[in-house]
Amino acid sequence: MYQFTRLPSELQAVWDELGIAPDILTAKRLLVFDEAETLVDAETGDDGRVWQLTPAAAQAWQAMQAAAAGEDIVLRIASAYRSSARQAELIRRKLDNGNTIDAILQVLAPPGCSEHHTGRAVDIYTPGGPVAEIGFAETNAFVWLNAHAARFGFTLSFPEGNCYGYVYEPWHWCYRA
């Protein structure tokens, strides 16, 4: 992970195309993350989608998931590794739907600045509960994560009032051990 006052040229070109001002790096205190180099399959969703994480994050995720299951808490991945290119696609889609870049950057990190690029971040849900919605904070799964996730190396990345200006994301946890 790097702290930049200027973006690497390849990211700057993408930011320019998306209309992201470079001063947002310092304004939001964003970090630029390296893309994960080694990924392993961490979970396969009910829809067949394979979610990948770095080997250490996947091992910690599976241990945490098993511990939660032992207490009748089901944790599932709604999103894991995604590349900077995929992040740019998600932003383009929101722009095409009429969203402003300022509104988008409250819910999505600019390409290069998402913890998902590291292969250590997971968006978590519990079956039958909200997916990537603030209501996840009202689930037993969230209560369990607050009490136990740190033991497995996971922390809540974007609590209420976070310094990055992102909305509260009770579903977004990152492996930091």
N, C-alpha and C positions, 0 to 999 in steps of 0.2 A: 504494500500500500504506500502511496506517495501523497505528499501535500505539495501542490503546485500553485504557483501564482500565474503560470502560463500552461496551457494544455500542450501535450505532444501534438505534432502537426496532423497526424491521422485522425485524432479525436477532434481537433479544431475544425477540420473540414466537415465532419458530420454535424458538429454543433452549429456551424454556420448554415448548413443546409436546413437544419431544423429550426433555426431562429433562436438558438439559445445563446444569450450574451455571456461572454467569457468571464465577466466580473461576478457571475453567480458563484464561482468557485470560492471566492473569499467572502462574499455576502452571506452565503449559506454554510460556510466552513466545511465545504465538501472535500472529500478525499478522492483521489483517483486510484482505483484498484487494478492490480494485475489480473488478467484472466486466469482462471484455473488451468493448469497444464495437465494434470492427471485427474481423471474422474472415474468413478465406479458407479454401478447401479445401486441406488439406495432403497428404492421402492418402486413397485409397479402399481399404478392406479387402477381402479376398477374399470376404467376405459382403455386399459392397455398401455397408457403412456408410461414411459420409464423415466423416473426422476433420478438425476445424477448429482453426486456430491464428491468432494475430495475423499480419499480413503479414510482419513481420520474423522472427518465430519460424518461420513456414512456410518462408520463403526459407532460413534457416539450417538447418532440419531437412532440406530437400531437398538442400542442398549437402553436409551431413554424410552423409546416406544415400547419395548418389552417390559420395563419397569412400570410404566403407566398401565399397560394391559394387565399386569399383576394386581392392580388396584381398580380394575374395571373401567379404565379410562382409555378410549381409543383415540390415538393420534395418527393423522394421515397427512401426507404432503399434498398441498395444492399447487406449489411451485417450488422449484429448487434452482439448480444452475441454469442461467441463461446468459448468452453472450452479449457483448456490447452491440453487435449487429441486431440481435433480437430485441434488445432494449430500444434501439432506434426504430425498429418496425412498430413496436407498441406505441411509441410517441407519434410516429407518422399516422397511424390509424386514428389516434385521438385527435390529431390536427385535422385529418380528413373529415372527422365527424363534427368539426366546428368548435372544438375546445381551444382555448388560448394556451399558449406555451406556459404562461404563469400558473394557470389552473392545473395543467398537466404536471408541472414540476412540484406540486404539492403532494402528488400521489405516486409519481414515478421519478426515479433518479435519472439524471442525464446519462447517456452512454458513457461508460468508463467509471461512473460513480456509484453504481449499484453494488451492494454486497452480494447480490446473486452472481455477479461475475466471478467472485472468488471461489464459488463452489462450496461455500460454508453456510449459506443462508437458506432457510426454509420458511415457506409460508405454510402454516399449520391449520388444519381444520379437524373437526370431529364429525363423523357421519351423522346426518340429520340436523347439523348445526349450520350457522352461517359460514360462508366461505369468503375470506378476504373482506370481511365487514366488521365494523366496530362491535356488533353484537357478539362476536367471539369472546369478548371480555366478560360476558355473562355466563359462559359455559363452565362446566366442571373441569373441562380440559384446560382452560386458561388458569383456573384456580390451581390445578395440579402443576402446571408449568411454572407458575410463580413460586410455588413451594419447592420444586424439585429440579428445574431445568439447569440451574447453576451447577448442580452436582455432576452434570454430564457435560459441562462446558458451554452451555447455551445461555445467551442473554437476550432480553427484549431490546431490539434495536431502536425502536421509535416510540418511546412512552409519550404520554400526554405532555405537551409543552416542550418537546425535544428541540435541541438547539439548531437542527437542520431545517426547520420550517416545514417538515412533512406532517401530514395528518397522523393522528394516533393510529398505530398499527399493532393491535394486540396479537395478531397472527404471525408477525414477522420476527423470527428468532435467528440468531447467528451463532455459530460455533466459534469460540474464541480461544479455546485451550491450546 
